[in-house]
Amino acid sequence: MEDSPVLLALKMDQNCGDMLKSDPGASGVGIGNFEEVGPLDTDLKPRNTTWLQKADLLFVDNPVGTGYSFVEDTKLLVKTDEEAAADLTTLLIEVFNRNESLQQSPLYIVAESYGGKYAATLGLSALKAIEAGKLKLKLGGVALGDSWISPEDFVFSWGPLLRDVSRIDHSGFEKSNSLAQQIKQQIDDGHFEEATSSWSELEDVISTSSNSVDFYNFLLDSGMDPVSLTADELSRGIAMKRYSKYLTSLRSSVGGDGDGLDTLLNGVIKKKLNIIPENVTWGGQSDLVFTSLAGDFMRPRINEVDELLAKGVNVTVYNGQLDVICATKGTEAWVEKLKWEGLETFLSMERTPMYCGNDKMTKGYTKTYRNLHFYWILGAGHFVSHSTIYVFLVLLALTVASAIMSFIHGCHVLVTTSNNYIIITIVL
């Protein structure tokens, strides 16, 4: 990484926290900061719900090539989840080993979407660094929200799910399953780039058969949700970039009165930072990041989750009911493939309904056995971080290790919301 500058943007108020964007090509310094949890929104107005009320945030554009970070030689772009995890572990070592106060509380890694693959690999990488005495912290747990852990199981879930909710008919179902079988064979043969190409083809088939269902909420059509892919991208058939672009599409359609993240980050913010080279454009290499990871995009990470469970690490899985791309049906399928010794007991247990405050309407269900925890979130799509119950979900994610339904005092949390990695110290 010596020749690969990575931008760190730090805001210190209370306790120390780091935020790294981990969706292939999407920026935490831009999206995570101005769109989700930072002190200012895209109009540079104060955000009442900023996580700075509870923590200090450090935003990091990672993998290199994301956001403001860049490479002068494209060979330096990461090609695997392991490489990205190694870079993140190096950063954790640099941050935590220099600050004894940060070492006193456990680190929780919470991830959504493709970030779930990073979370699993990062969890193992960080754990190994801890065991080797290189990283001074305690790993408290890993949470995977609507996470792309097993691409095979997800593509097989699309046809049945969309047929059941009347978004595709029998013909669309047959076409979907046929391509899913092709993807399975390619994955089994280790032809992951070919599987990525077939995945793109399958998304086009689904879009055509369903009249452009929103892959992140099956109750919507693509383009209806400002957080999902823009309509012009669909018309050009750029399915290959859909998964990487669903958040970066906010750069040109953020809503409100702002001019978009492109204008903001390449204008006033770049000038304010005064450290970005003139020839570097925010988000200028994002497509290269996704392309570089194309060979790993369809690679499953079930074994990594199994290894975390075997090592006694708390693993939390949560999924939005309305998600398509990482559908609950697919998540349940890969969980059932785990070799963890407690799986049989876990699967045989009854679920417990969840409520929010005094509201008696069922918001979801939960099931817990030993160090595996599963949450079914009703009414939420892929973008759980944008739902009204997100704070409730974070509450759950932070407390599974202690089984106490309140925030843990002084815990460090690595949260991936829509693939934004955030290390946060929360003190209430």
C-alpha positions in Angstrom: 0.0 0.0 0.0 3.1 2.3 0.0 2.2 3.7 -3.4 -1.6 3.6 -2.8 -2.8 6.7 -0.9 -5.9 6.0 1.3 -7.8 9.0 2.6 -8.6 9.2 6.3 -11.0 11.9 7.5 -11.2 12.2 11.3 -13.7 14.1 13.4 -13.0 14.0 17.1 -15.6 14.9 19.7 -16.0 12.2 22.3 -14.7 8.6 21.8 -12.5 7.3 19.0 -14.1 5.6 16.0 -13.1 4.6 12.4 -15.3 4.4 9.4 -14.3 2.6 6.2 -16.3 2.3 3.1 -16.2 -1.3 1.9 -18.6 -1.8 -1.0 -16.5 -2.3 -4.1 -16.0 1.3 -5.4 -18.3 3.2 -3.0 -16.9 5.8 -0.7 -17.3 6.0 3.1 -15.8 9.5 3.2 -18.5 10.6 0.8 -21.6 8.4 1.3 -21.0 7.1 4.9 -20.2 10.6 6.1 -22.6 12.9 4.2 -25.4 10.4 3.4 -25.7 8.4 6.5 -24.0 9.1 9.9 -21.7 12.1 9.6 -22.3 15.6 11.3 -23.4 17.3 8.0 -25.7 16.2 5.2 -25.2 16.7 1.5 -26.5 20.3 1.8 -23.8 20.8 4.6 -26.6 21.2 7.1 -26.3 19.7 10.6 -27.7 16.1 10.9 -29.7 15.6 14.0 -29.2 11.8 13.9 -25.4 11.9 13.5 -23.5 9.2 15.3 -21.2 11.9 16.6 -23.8 12.2 19.4 -22.5 8.8 20.6 -19.0 8.4 19.1 -16.0 9.9 17.2 -15.9 8.8 13.6 -12.9 8.2 11.3 -13.9 7.8 7.7 -11.6 5.7 5.4 -11.9 5.2 1.7 -11.1 1.6 1.3 -10.3 -0.6 -0.7 -7.8 1.7 -2.4 -9.3 3.2 -5.5 -12.4 4.1 -3.6 -13.5 7.7 -3.1 -10.5 10.0 -2.8 -8.0 7.1 -2.5 -6.3 6.2 -5.7 -3.6 4.1 -7.4 -1.1 5.2 -10.0 -0.7 1.6 -11.1 -3.9 -0.5 -11.4 -2.0 -3.6 -10.4 -2.2 -2.2 -6.8 -6.0 -2.6 -6.7 -7.1 -5.5 -4.5 -8.4 -8.5 -6.2 -9.8 -10.6 -3.3 -11.7 -10.1 -0.1 -8.6 -11.4 1.8 -6.5 -8.6 0.4 -9.1 -6.0 1.5 -9.2 -7.6 4.9 -5.5 -7.6 5.2 -5.4 -3.8 4.5 -8.2 -3.2 7.1 -6.4 -5.3 9.7 -3.2 -3.2 9.1 -5.3 -0.1 9.8 -6.8 -1.6 12.9 -3.3 -2.4 14.2 -2.2 1.2 13.5 -5.2 2.7 15.2 -5.7 0.4 18.3 -2.1 -0.4 19.1 -1.4 3.3 19.6 -4.3 4.0 21.9 -4.5 2.0 25.2 -8.0 3.3 26.0 -9.3 1.7 22.8 -7.9 -1.6 23.8 -10.1 -1.9 26.9 -13.4 -2.8 25.1 -14.4 -5.4 22.5 -14.6 -4.7 18.8 -17.8 -5.7 17.0 -17.8 -6.0 13.2 -21.3 -5.3 11.8 -21.8 -5.5 8.0 -24.4 -5.2 5.3 -24.5 -6.3 1.7 -21.1 -7.1 0.0 -19.6 -5.8 3.2 -20.6 -9.0 4.9 -18.0 -10.9 2.9 -15.4 -8.4 4.1 -16.7 -8.7 7.6 -16.2 -12.5 7.6 -12.7 -12.3 6.2 -11.8 -9.3 8.3 -13.1 -11.0 11.5 -10.8 -14.0 10.9 -7.9 -11.7 9.8 -8.3 -9.6 12.9 -8.6 -12.6 15.2 -5.4 -14.1 13.8 -3.6 -10.8 14.4 -4.9 -10.7 17.9 -3.8 -14.3 18.6 -0.4 -13.5 17.2 -0.1 -10.5 19.5 0.0 -8.1 16.6 -3.4 -6.5 17.3 -4.2 -5.3 20.8 -8.0 -5.6 21.1 -10.7 -8.1 21.8 -13.0 -9.3 19.1 -16.5 -9.2 20.5 -18.5 -10.5 17.5 -19.5 -10.2 13.8 -22.9 -9.3 12.5 -24.0 -9.9 8.9 -27.0 -7.9 7.6 -28.4 -8.8 4.2 -24.9 -10.0 3.4 -23.7 -11.5 0.1 -22.1 -14.6 1.9 -23.3 -17.2 -0.6 -24.0 -15.9 -4.1 -25.2 -19.4 -5.3 -27.9 -19.6 -2.6 -29.1 -16.0 -3.4 -29.4 -16.5 -7.2 -31.4 -19.7 -6.5 -33.7 -17.7 -4.2 -34.7 -15.0 -6.7 -37.0 -17.1 -8.9 -39.1 -18.7 -6.1 -39.3 -15.5 -4.1 -40.4 -13.3 -7.0 -42.9 -15.9 -8.3 -44.4 -16.2 -4.8 -44.9 -12.4 -4.6 -46.3 -12.3 -8.2 -43.4 -10.3 -9.6 -42.5 -13.0 -12.2 -44.6 -15.7 -13.9 -43.8 -19.4 -14.6 -41.8 -18.5 -17.7 -39.6 -16.0 -15.8 -39.2 -18.5 -13.0 -37.9 -21.2 -15.4 -35.5 -18.7 -17.1 -34.2 -17.7 -13.6 -33.7 -21.2 -12.4 -31.9 -22.2 -15.6 -29.4 -19.4 -15.2 -29.0 -20.1 -11.5 -28.0 -23.7 -12.4 -25.5 -22.3 -14.9 -24.0 -20.1 -12.2 -23.8 -23.0 -9.7 -21.9 -25.0 -12.2 -19.5 -22.2 -12.9 -18.9 -21.7 -9.2 -18.4 -25.4 -8.6 -15.8 -25.3 -11.5 -14.0 -22.3 -10.0 -14.9 -20.1 -12.9 -15.9 -17.1 -10.8 -15.5 -14.4 -13.4 -17.8 -16.3 -15.7 -20.2 -16.7 -12.8 -20.2 -12.9 -12.3 -21.0 -12.5 -16.0 -23.9 -15.0 -15.7 -25.1 -13.2 -12.6 -25.3 -10.0 -14.6 -27.3 -11.8 -17.3 -29.6 -13.3 -14.7 -30.3 -9.8 -13.3 -31.3 -8.6 -16.8 -33.6 -11.6 -17.1 -35.2 -10.8 -13.7 -35.6 -7.1 -14.6 -37.3 -8.0 -17.9 -39.6 -10.7 -16.5 -40.7 -8.5 -13.5 -41.0 -5.2 -15.3 -37.9 -3.9 -13.5 -38.5 -5.0 -9.9 -36.2 -3.2 -7.4 -33.6 -5.7 -6.3 -33.5 -4.1 -2.9 -37.2 -4.0 -2.2 -39.6 -6.2 -4.2 -42.6 -3.9 -3.4 -40.9 -1.3 -5.6 -39.8 -0.9 -9.2 -36.2 0.2 -10.0 -35.9 3.9 -9.9 -38.7 4.4 -7.3 -36.3 4.3 -4.4 -33.7 7.1 -4.5 -31.2 4.8 -2.8 -31.3 2.2 -5.5 -30.0 2.2 -9.1 -31.0 5.1 -11.3 -33.3 4.5 -14.2 -30.8 5.6 -16.9 -28.4 2.9 -15.7 -31.1 0.3 -16.1 -31.9 1.5 -19.6 -28.3 1.1 -20.6 -28.3 -2.4 -19.1 -25.4 -1.9 -16.8 -26.3 -4.9 -14.6 -22.7 -5.7 -13.9 -22.3 -2.5 -12.0 -25.6 -2.6 -10.2 -24.4 -4.1 -7.0 -21.5 -1.7 -6.8 -23.4 1.3 -7.9 -26.6 1.2 -5.8 -25.1 3.6 -3.3 -22.9 5.6 -5.6 -25.9 6.4 -7.7 -26.7 8.8 -4.8 -23.9 11.0 -6.2 -26.3 12.3 -8.8 -29.7 11.7 -7.2 -29.3 12.4 -3.5 -32.7 14.2 -3.1 -33.3 17.5 -1.4 -31.8 20.7 -2.7 -28.2 19.5 -2.9 -26.3 19.2 -6.1 -25.2 15.6 -5.4 -22.1 14.1 -3.9 -20.0 14.4 -7.0 -20.3 18.2 -6.9 -19.9 18.4 -3.2 -16.9 16.1 -2.9 -15.1 17.4 -5.9 -15.8 21.0 -5.0 -16.1 22.5 -1.6 -15.0 19.5 0.4 -11.9 18.8 -1.8 -10.9 22.4 -1.5 -11.5 22.3 2.3 -9.3 19.2 2.8 -6.5 20.7 0.8 -4.6 17.4 0.5 -6.2 15.8 -2.5 -4.0 16.0 -5.7 -5.5 18.2 -8.4 -5.7 15.4 -10.9 -7.6 13.1 -8.5 -11.4 13.0 -8.7 -13.5 11.6 -5.9 -15.0 8.3 -7.1 -12.9 8.4 -10.3 -11.6 4.9 -9.9 -14.7 3.2 -8.3 -15.5 1.2 -11.4 -11.9 -0.1 -11.5 -12.3 -1.3 -7.9 -15.4 -3.4 -8.8 -13.8 -4.7 -11.9 -10.7 -5.8 -10.0 -12.8 -7.8 -7.6 -14.9 -9.5 -10.3 -13.1 -12.7 -9.8 -14.0 -12.8 -6.1 -17.5 -11.4 -6.3 -19.2 -14.8 -6.6 -16.9 -16.6 -4.2 -18.8 -17.8 -1.1 -17.7 -17.1 2.4 -19.7 -19.7 4.3 -16.5 -21.5 5.5 -15.2 -18.2 7.0 -18.5 -17.8 9.0 -18.1 -21.5 10.1 -14.6 -20.8 11.3 -15.7 -17.8 13.3 -18.4 -19.8 15.0 -16.0 -22.7 15.7 -13.6 -20.2 17.4 -16.4 -19.1 19.7 -16.9 -15.7 18.0 -20.5 -14.3 18.3 -22.1 -14.3 14.9 -25.3 -12.3 14.3 -27.3 -12.6 11.0 -30.1 -10.2 10.2 -32.1 -9.8 7.0 -34.8 -7.5 5.6 -38.0 -9.2 4.6 -38.4 -7.3 1.3 -34.8 -7.8 0.0 -34.3 -9.6 -3.3 -30.6 -9.5 -4.0 -29.7 -10.9 -0.6 -33.1 -12.5 0.1 -33.9 -14.0 3.4 -34.7 -17.3 1.6 -31.1 -17.4 0.4 -29.7 -16.4 3.8 -31.5 -19.2 5.5 -30.2 -21.6 2.8 -26.5 -20.8 3.5 -27.0 -20.8 7.2 -28.3 -24.4 6.9 -25.1 -25.3 5.1 -23.0 -24.4 8.2 -21.0 -27.3 9.7 -21.1 -25.6 13.2 -21.8 -28.2 15.9 -24.7 -26.2 17.3 -26.6 -25.8 14.0 -29.0 -28.7 14.5 -30.2 -27.4 17.8 -30.4 -23.8 16.4 -32.6 -24.9 13.5 -34.9 -26.8 15.8 -35.6 -23.9 18.0 -38.7 -21.6 17.9 -38.4 -18.0 16.9 -39.2 -15.1 19.4 -41.2 -12.1 18.1 -39.7 -8.6 18.4 -41.3 -5.3 19.1 -40.2 -1.7 19.2 -40.9 0.2 22.4 -44.6 0.2 23.3 -45.7 -0.7 19.7 -47.3 -4.1 19.9 -47.0 -4.7 16.1 -44.5 -7.5 15.3 -41.3 -5.9 13.9 -39.5 -9.2 13.4 -38.3 -12.4 14.9 -35.2 -13.6 16.6 -33.5 -16.9 17.4 -30.4 -17.5 19.4 -28.4 -20.5 20.3 -24.9 -20.2 21.9 -22.9 -17.8 19.7 -25.2 -17.8 16.6 -28.0 -15.2 16.5 -30.5 -14.6 13.7 -32.9 -11.7 13.2 -35.8 -11.6 10.7 -36.7 -7.9 10.1 -40.2 -7.3 8.8 -40.9 -4.4 6.5 -37.3 -3.8 5.7 -35.6 -4.3 2.4 -31.9 -4.5 1.5 -31.3 -1.0 2.9 -31.9 -1.8 6.5 -29.7 1.2 7.5 -32.3 3.4 5.9 -35.3 1.9 7.7 -37.0 3.4 10.8 -35.9 0.5 13.0 -32.2 0.8 12.2 -31.2 2.1 15.6 -33.1 -0.9 17.0 -31.1 -3.2 14.8 -27.8 -1.7 15.9 -29.0 -2.1 19.5 -29.5 -5.8 18.9 -26.2 -6.2 17.1 -24.3 -4.6 19.9 -25.9 -6.6 22.7 -25.9 -10.2 21.4 -22.7 -11.0 23.1 -23.9 -9.9 26.6 -27.6 -10.8 26.1 -28.5 -7.5 27.7 -31.0 -5.4 25.7 -29.1 -2.1 26.2 -26.0 -0.5 24.7 -22.7 -1.9 25.9 -20.7 0.8 27.8 -17.6 1.7 25.9 -17.7 -0.9 23.2 -15.9 -0.4 19.9 -18.1 -1.3 17.0 -17.1 -1.8 13.4 -20.5 -1.3 11.6 -21.0 -1.7 7.9 -24.2 0.1 6.9 -24.9 -0.4 3.2 -21.3 -1.5 3.2 -19.8 1.4 5.2 -17.3 0.1 7.7 -17.4 2.1 10.9 -15.4 1.6 14.1 -17.3 3.3 16.8 -16.9 3.8 20.6 -20.3 4.2 22.2 -20.7 5.4 25.7 -24.2 6.1 27.2 
